[in-house]
Amino acid sequence: MSKSVFYHAGCPVCVSAEQDLVDLIGADQVEIVHLGETKNRIAEAEKLGVKSVPALVTPNGHALHINFGASLADVKG
């Protein structure tokens, strides 16, 4: 993985965290994945250790959970 991946579900907590992350590390250094719109990537997020969103997976594979917006079970619906 060459850049970080930010997984979120579109809630206000997630959107706020997304804006802060982009401001901190730059839009070219993070891929934004809205799991509510791209449910086919939920399994990928789980495999990388994401348990809730918003979460940032670093290039070296660490899943960093930011606040608590929703569990992945909630996102799956």
C-alpha positions in Angstrom: 0.0 0.0 0.0 1.6 3.3 -1.1 -0.8 5.7 0.6 -3.2 5.7 3.5 -6.9 4.6 3.0 -9.6 6.4 4.9 -12.8 4.4 5.3 -16.0 6.1 6.4 -19.8 5.8 6.1 -20.7 9.4 5.4 -21.9 10.4 8.9 -21.1 13.9 10.3 -18.3 12.4 12.4 -16.8 10.7 9.4 -17.0 13.7 7.1 -15.4 16.0 9.7 -12.6 13.4 10.2 -12.1 13.2 6.4 -11.7 16.9 6.1 -9.2 17.0 9.0 -7.1 14.1 7.6 -7.0 15.6 4.1 -5.9 18.9 5.6 -3.2 17.2 7.7 -1.7 14.7 5.3 -2.8 16.0 1.9 -5.4 14.7 -0.6 -2.7 13.0 -2.7 -1.6 10.9 0.3 -4.9 9.4 1.2 -7.6 7.4 -0.7 -11.1 8.2 0.6 -13.5 5.2 0.6 -17.2 5.8 1.4 -18.4 2.4 2.5 -22.0 3.4 2.3 -21.6 4.0 -1.4 -19.0 1.2 -2.1 -20.2 -1.7 0.0 -18.1 -4.0 -2.1 -15.1 -2.7 -0.2 -16.4 -3.6 3.3 -14.7 -7.0 3.2 -11.4 -5.3 2.2 -11.7 -2.9 5.2 -12.4 -5.9 7.5 -9.4 -7.8 6.2 -7.2 -4.7 7.0 -8.4 -4.6 10.6 -11.1 -2.0 10.4 -13.8 -2.6 13.0 -15.6 0.8 12.9 -15.6 3.9 10.9 -14.1 6.4 10.5 -10.8 4.6 10.3 -7.5 5.2 8.6 -5.3 2.4 7.4 -1.7 3.5 7.1 0.6 2.5 4.3 2.3 -0.1 6.6 -1.1 -1.7 7.4 -2.0 -0.2 10.8 -5.8 0.4 11.2 -6.3 3.6 13.2 -9.8 4.1 14.5 -10.9 7.7 14.8 -13.7 8.5 17.2 -16.7 6.2 16.7 -19.2 6.8 14.0 -20.5 3.2 13.3 -19.4 -0.4 13.5 -18.8 -2.2 10.2 -21.8 -4.4 11.2 -24.0 -1.2 11.1 -22.5 -0.2 7.8 -23.3 -3.6 6.3 -26.9 -3.0 7.2 
